[in-house]
Amino acid sequence: MDVLAYCLSKPGAREDEPWEGDVVAKVGDKIFAFIGSGESVGLKCGRDRAEADELVRVYPDDVEASSYIGRFGWNRVRVGGKVPDDELRELIDISYDAIVAKLPKSKRPQG
């Protein structure tokens, strides 16, 4: 699955490289996916660590709490592992929607 292409297909999404070699997908001025090398993707998978841990329990070899921001519900999901592509797309959708919901209404994409 081409994670970056899927992320960039979302309304208002754009690619950025805030740190050298670290590609992210943003909506407005907020990151909704940390893409990096493409081997894994960092996504907002819950409102908090407890919610995000549900996914870690289901896929313990392919999902882990993200460094530094894991306590806020962010997980790192391995691409091409046991998480099916359709579920990975759904996780990207959830992360995108969570970030859009936090944007001021004037900065939310139309569509």
C-alpha positions as a Markdown table, in Angstrom:
| # | Residue | x | y | z |
|---|---|---|---|---|
| 1 | Met | 0.0 | 0.0 | 0.0 |
| 2 | Asp | 1.3 | 3.5 | -0.9 |
| 3 | Val | 0.6 | 5.2 | 2.5 |
| 4 | Leu | 1.7 | 8.7 | 1.4 |
| 5 | Ala | -0.5 | 8.6 | -1.8 |
| 6 | Tyr | -3.5 | 7.6 | 0.3 |
| 7 | Cys | -2.8 | 10.3 | 2.9 |
| 8 | Leu | -2.4 | 12.9 | 0.2 |
| 9 | Ser | -5.8 | 11.9 | -1.4 |
| 10 | Lys | -7.6 | 13.3 | 1.7 |
| 11 | Pro | -9.2 | 16.8 | 1.3 |
| 12 | Gly | -6.7 | 19.5 | 2.1 |
| 13 | Ala | -3.8 | 17.1 | 2.8 |
| 14 | Arg | -0.3 | 18.0 | 1.9 |
| 15 | Glu | 3.2 | 16.6 | 2.2 |
| 16 | Asp | 5.8 | 18.2 | 4.4 |
| 17 | Glu | 9.3 | 17.4 | 5.7 |
| 18 | Pro | 9.6 | 19.3 | 9.0 |
| 19 | Trp | 12.7 | 17.4 | 9.9 |
| 20 | Glu | 15.3 | 16.2 | 7.4 |
| 21 | Gly | 14.3 | 12.8 | 6.0 |
| 22 | Asp | 11.0 | 12.7 | 8.0 |
| 23 | Val | 8.0 | 12.9 | 5.6 |
| 24 | Val | 4.7 | 13.8 | 7.1 |
| 25 | Ala | 1.1 | 14.4 | 5.9 |
| 26 | Lys | -0.6 | 17.5 | 7.2 |
| 27 | Val | -4.0 | 19.0 | 7.0 |
| 28 | Gly | -4.0 | 22.7 | 7.8 |
| 29 | Asp | -0.9 | 23.2 | 9.9 |
| 30 | Lys | -1.3 | 19.9 | 11.8 |
| 31 | Ile | 0.3 | 16.5 | 11.2 |
| 32 | Phe | -2.1 | 13.5 | 10.8 |
| 33 | Ala | 0.5 | 10.9 | 9.6 |
| 34 | Phe | 4.2 | 10.5 | 10.3 |
| 35 | Ile | 5.4 | 8.6 | 7.2 |
| 36 | Gly | 9.2 | 8.6 | 7.5 |
| 37 | Ser | 10.7 | 5.9 | 5.4 |
| 38 | Gly | 7.4 | 4.2 | 4.5 |
| 39 | Glu | 8.1 | 1.1 | 6.6 |
| 40 | Ser | 5.7 | 2.3 | 9.2 |
| 41 | Val | 3.3 | 5.2 | 9.8 |
| 42 | Gly | 2.6 | 7.1 | 12.9 |
| 43 | Leu | -1.2 | 7.7 | 13.4 |
| 44 | Lys | -3.6 | 9.1 | 16.0 |
| 45 | Cys | -5.3 | 5.9 | 17.0 |
| 46 | Gly | -7.3 | 7.0 | 20.1 |
| 47 | Arg | -8.1 | 9.9 | 22.3 |
| 48 | Asp | -5.6 | 8.7 | 24.8 |
| 49 | Arg | -3.1 | 5.9 | 25.5 |
| 50 | Ala | -5.8 | 3.5 | 26.8 |
| 51 | Glu | -7.8 | 3.7 | 23.5 |
| 52 | Ala | -4.7 | 3.4 | 21.3 |
| 53 | Asp | -3.5 | 0.4 | 23.3 |
| 54 | Glu | -6.5 | -1.6 | 22.0 |
| 55 | Leu | -4.8 | -1.8 | 18.6 |
| 56 | Val | -1.5 | -2.7 | 20.2 |
| 57 | Arg | -3.2 | -5.7 | 21.9 |
| 58 | Val | -4.7 | -6.9 | 18.6 |
| 59 | Tyr | -1.4 | -6.5 | 16.6 |
| 60 | Pro | 1.4 | -6.7 | 19.2 |
| 61 | Asp | 4.2 | -7.4 | 16.6 |
| 62 | Asp | 3.1 | -4.6 | 14.2 |
| 63 | Val | 1.8 | -1.7 | 16.4 |
| 64 | Glu | 3.5 | 0.1 | 19.2 |
| 65 | Ala | 3.1 | 3.4 | 21.1 |
| 66 | Ser | 4.8 | 6.3 | 19.3 |
| 67 | Ser | 7.8 | 7.7 | 21.0 |
| 68 | Tyr | 7.2 | 11.0 | 22.8 |
| 69 | Ile | 3.6 | 11.4 | 21.7 |
| 70 | Gly | 2.2 | 7.9 | 22.4 |
| 71 | Arg | 0.6 | 9.1 | 25.6 |
| 72 | Phe | -1.7 | 11.2 | 23.5 |
| 73 | Gly | -3.0 | 8.2 | 21.5 |
| 74 | Trp | -0.4 | 8.0 | 18.8 |
| 75 | Asn | 0.8 | 4.6 | 17.5 |
| 76 | Arg | 3.4 | 3.5 | 15.0 |
| 77 | Val | 1.9 | 0.9 | 12.6 |
| 78 | Arg | 4.1 | -1.3 | 10.5 |
| 79 | Val | 3.2 | -1.2 | 6.8 |
| 80 | Gly | 3.1 | -4.6 | 5.1 |
| 81 | Gly | 2.7 | -6.5 | 8.4 |
| 82 | Lys | -0.3 | -8.2 | 9.8 |
| 83 | Val | -2.5 | -5.0 | 9.8 |
| 84 | Pro | -4.6 | -5.5 | 6.6 |
| 85 | Asp | -4.4 | -2.6 | 4.1 |
| 86 | Asp | -8.2 | -1.9 | 4.4 |
| 87 | Glu | -7.7 | -1.5 | 8.2 |
| 88 | Leu | -4.6 | 0.7 | 7.7 |
| 89 | Arg | -6.7 | 2.9 | 5.4 |
| 90 | Glu | -9.3 | 3.1 | 8.1 |
| 91 | Leu | -6.7 | 4.0 | 10.7 |
| 92 | Ile | -5.4 | 6.8 | 8.4 |
| 93 | Asp | -9.0 | 8.0 | 8.0 |
| 94 | Ile | -9.5 | 8.1 | 11.8 |
| 95 | Ser | -6.2 | 10.0 | 12.4 |
| 96 | Tyr | -7.1 | 12.5 | 9.6 |
| 97 | Asp | -10.7 | 13.0 | 11.0 |
| 98 | Ala | -9.3 | 13.5 | 14.6 |
| 99 | Ile | -6.9 | 16.2 | 13.5 |
| 100 | Val | -9.4 | 17.9 | 11.2 |
| 101 | Ala | -11.9 | 18.0 | 14.2 |
| 102 | Lys | -9.3 | 20.0 | 16.2 |
| 103 | Leu | -8.7 | 22.6 | 13.5 |
| 104 | Pro | -10.6 | 25.9 | 13.7 |
| 105 | Lys | -13.6 | 25.8 | 11.5 |
| 106 | Ser | -12.1 | 28.4 | 9.2 |
| 107 | Lys | -9.1 | 26.1 | 8.5 |
| 108 | Arg | -11.0 | 22.8 | 7.9 |
| 109 | Pro | -10.9 | 21.5 | 4.4 |
| 110 | Gln | -14.2 | 21.7 | 2.4 |
| 111 | Gly | -15.0 | 18.3 | 0.9 |
